[in-house]
Amino acid sequence: MIKEDIFSSQKIATAFGKRHDHILRDIRKLQDYDNALKQLFTLTGYKDKHGREYPMYYMTKEGFYF
């Protein structure tokens, strides 16, 4: 069985030198544009070093391409 690649919006922001809130905004725009794209993204969250919780998406490889 081949493991599907999963990416987090936070890691993508870091890798490309982008602000994480901009990545979140762009994902939400994609989801609003095409309802079928919603299945490529899963909303979750993470805690920073101070224990504050923030939104984050996990996405499939196809979601990353968009």
N, CA, C and O of each residue as an XYZ file, in Angstrom:
264
protein
N       0.838     -1.178      0.000
C       0.000      0.000      0.000
C       0.888      1.249      0.000
O       1.863      1.326      0.748
N       0.546      2.209     -0.834
C       1.310      3.441     -0.938
C       0.719      4.467      0.022
O      -0.486      4.718      0.016
N       1.577      5.051      0.842
C       1.137      6.062      1.800
C       0.915      7.381      1.071
O       1.778      7.848      0.328
N      -0.258      7.976      1.294
C      -0.564      9.262      0.678
C       0.192     10.371      1.414
O       0.268     10.370      2.643
N       0.740     11.301      0.665
C       1.453     12.426      1.272
C       0.461     13.392      1.892
O      -0.562     13.720      1.289
N       0.769     13.844      3.099
C      -0.053     14.816      3.812
C       0.842     15.991      4.170
O       1.966     15.805      4.635
N       0.342     17.197      3.953
C       1.081     18.416      4.241
C       0.283     19.252      5.226
O      -0.947     19.192      5.228
N       0.955     20.025      6.057
C       0.260     20.959      6.936
C       0.451     22.371      6.393
O       1.490     22.698      5.821
N      -0.560     23.190      6.582
C      -0.482     24.574      6.119
C       0.650     25.316      6.815
O       1.273     26.196      6.222
N       0.912     24.976      8.038
C       1.972     25.637      8.796
C       3.351     25.316      8.195
O       4.186     26.208      8.045
N       3.580     24.065      7.861
C       4.878     23.681      7.281
C       5.058     24.276      5.888
O       6.169     24.642      5.504
N       3.973     24.373      5.139
C       4.053     24.981      3.810
C       4.402     26.458      3.929
O       5.229     26.964      3.171
N       3.780     27.150      4.871
C       4.093     28.569      5.081
C       5.570     28.745      5.417
O       6.232     29.631      4.876
N       6.078     27.917      6.292
C       7.488     27.995      6.682
C       8.403     27.695      5.494
O       9.372     28.415      5.258
N       8.101     26.649      4.757
C       8.952     26.230      3.647
C       9.035     27.286      2.543
O      10.073     27.436      1.898
N       7.936     28.018      2.328
C       7.905     28.999      1.247
C       8.072     30.434      1.729
O       7.962     31.372      0.939
N       8.338     30.609      3.025
C       8.554     31.945      3.552
C       7.316     32.826      3.515
O       7.420     34.041      3.347
N       6.156     32.223      3.670
C       4.883     32.947      3.643
C       4.305     33.040      5.045
O       4.672     32.265      5.928
N       3.411     33.979      5.243
C       2.702     34.079      6.515
C       1.627     32.998      6.558
O       0.910     32.782      5.581
N       1.526     32.326      7.696
C       0.569     31.240      7.826
C      -0.866     31.729      7.636
O      -1.674     31.026      7.031
N      -1.198     32.912      8.136
C      -2.561     33.414      7.969
C      -2.902     33.646      6.497
O      -4.070     33.566      6.117
N      -1.900     33.931      5.667
C      -2.145     34.083      4.232
C      -2.416     32.728      3.583
O      -3.251     32.622      2.685
N      -1.717     31.702      4.035
C      -1.970     30.348      3.522
C      -3.391     29.918      3.898
O      -4.110     29.361      3.069
N      -3.795     30.176      5.146
C      -5.153     29.841      5.584
C      -6.190     30.574      4.736
O      -7.187     29.984      4.317
N      -5.956     31.844      4.489
C      -6.869     32.650      3.670
C      -7.012     32.052      2.275
O      -8.120     31.934      1.752
N      -5.883     31.675      1.676
C      -5.912     31.129      0.324
C      -6.644     29.788      0.273
O      -7.361     29.513     -0.689
N      -6.474     28.964      1.284
C      -7.188     27.683      1.334
C      -8.688     27.929      1.435
O      -9.474     27.271      0.753
N      -9.087     28.868      2.279
C     -10.519     29.181      2.424
C     -11.096     29.699      1.115
O     -12.230     29.367      0.771
N     -10.342     30.502      0.383
C     -10.801     31.008     -0.918
C     -11.004     29.855     -1.896
O     -11.999     29.813     -2.619
N     -10.062     28.926     -1.913
C     -10.199     27.758     -2.787
C     -11.455     26.968     -2.456
O     -12.185     26.545     -3.352
N     -11.702     26.772     -1.169
C     -12.864     26.005     -0.741
C     -14.155     26.730     -1.102
O     -15.138     26.091     -1.476
N     -14.164     28.041     -0.995
C     -15.344     28.818     -1.366
C     -15.580     28.784     -2.868
O     -16.723     28.794     -3.323
N     -14.504     28.745     -3.630
C     -14.588     28.744     -5.088
C     -15.150     27.435     -5.621
O     -15.974     27.438     -6.535
N     -14.714     26.326     -5.059
C     -15.121     25.010     -5.566
C     -15.359     24.074     -4.386
O     -14.417     23.655     -3.714
N     -16.607     23.755     -4.144
C     -16.992     22.915     -3.013
C     -16.311     21.545     -3.046
O     -16.062     20.953     -1.996
N     -16.010     21.042     -4.234
C     -15.363     19.732     -4.358
C     -13.944     19.749     -3.777
O     -13.422     18.701     -3.395
N     -13.326     20.912     -3.707
C     -11.965     21.001     -3.172
C     -11.920     20.819     -1.663
O     -10.850     20.569     -1.107
N     -13.045     20.936     -0.996
C     -13.077     20.814      0.462
C     -12.551     19.461      0.939
O     -11.986     19.365      2.028
N     -12.732     18.422      0.135
C     -12.282     17.093      0.551
C     -10.756     16.969      0.566
O     -10.220     16.006      1.114
N     -10.060     17.927     -0.027
C      -8.600     17.892     -0.058
C      -7.969     18.509      1.183
O      -6.765     18.374      1.402
N      -8.785     19.193      2.003
C      -8.289     19.927      3.165
C      -9.050     19.520      4.418
O     -10.268     19.345      4.375
N      -8.347     19.368      5.526
C      -8.959     19.054      6.817
C      -8.538     20.121      7.817
O      -7.351     20.311      8.081
N      -9.531     20.815      8.369
C      -9.246     21.849      9.358
C      -8.943     21.198     10.697
O      -9.680     20.327     11.159
N      -7.875     21.622     11.303
C      -7.455     21.142     12.609
C      -6.858     22.325     13.355
O      -7.177     23.468     13.027
N      -6.035     22.102     14.309
C      -5.416     23.201     15.040
C      -4.075     22.785     15.611
O      -3.705     21.611     15.583
N      -3.368     23.750     16.119
C      -2.094     23.488     16.785
C      -1.950     24.485     17.921
O      -2.603     25.528     17.932
N      -1.096     24.158     18.869
C      -0.814     25.062     19.982
C       0.597     25.602     19.833
O       1.530     24.872     19.500
N       0.731     26.904     20.088
C       2.068     27.494     20.045
C       2.788     27.236     21.363
O       2.257     26.560     22.245
N       3.967     27.761     21.491
C       4.778     27.493     22.681
C       4.178     28.086     23.951
O       4.604     27.746     25.055
N       3.190     28.975     23.802
C       2.526     29.573     24.960
C       1.198     28.890     25.281
O       0.485     29.301     26.196
N       0.875     27.847     24.524
C      -0.356     27.100     24.753
C      -1.585     27.670     24.069
O      -2.695     27.183     24.288
N      -1.404     28.701     23.237
C      -2.531     29.276     22.498
C      -2.833     28.412     21.283
O      -1.924     27.940     20.601
N      -4.113     28.212     21.024
C      -4.514     27.363     19.905
C      -4.833     28.207     18.673
O      -5.475     29.253     18.759
N      -4.361     27.716     17.519
C      -4.559     28.387     16.245
C      -5.036     27.374     15.204
O      -4.774     26.178     15.335
N      -5.741     27.853     14.165
C      -6.188     26.935     13.109
C      -5.037     26.528     12.202
O      -4.057     27.255     12.040
N      -5.181     25.358     11.621
C      -4.211     24.826     10.679
C      -4.956     23.814      9.815
O      -5.909     23.182     10.272
N      -4.526     23.665      8.583
C      -5.103     22.666      7.694
C      -4.080     21.577      7.413
O      -2.882     21.836      7.299
N      -4.579     20.364      7.304
C      -3.830     19.288      6.686
C      -4.385     19.146      5.291
O      -5.585     19.316      5.078
N      -3.533     18.839      4.344
C      -4.003     18.713      2.966
C      -3.320     17.542      2.282
O      -2.208     17.146      2.632
N      -4.014     17.010      1.307
C      -3.442     15.946      0.495
C      -2.459     16.558     -0.495
O      -2.360     17.779     -0.615
N      -1.752     15.717     -1.185
C      -0.818     16.182     -2.207
C      -1.560     16.993     -3.268
O      -1.035     17.993     -3.758
N      -2.773     16.574     -3.629
C      -3.564     17.304     -4.613
C      -3.945     18.686     -4.094
O      -3.941     19.657     -4.852
N      -4.273     18.780     -2.812
C      -4.570     20.067     -2.210
C      -3.364     20.989     -2.234
O      -3.498     22.192     -2.457
N      -2.196     20.429     -2.007
C      -0.962     21.205     -2.048
C      -0.740     21.792     -3.441
O      -0.285     22.929     -3.562
N      -1.051     21.037     -4.489
C      -0.853     21.511     -5.848
C      -1.722     22.716     -6.158
O      -1.326     23.581     -6.939
N      -2.905     22.784     -5.553
C      -3.771     23.929     -5.789
C      -3.217     25.148     -5.087
O      -3.806     26.226     -5.163
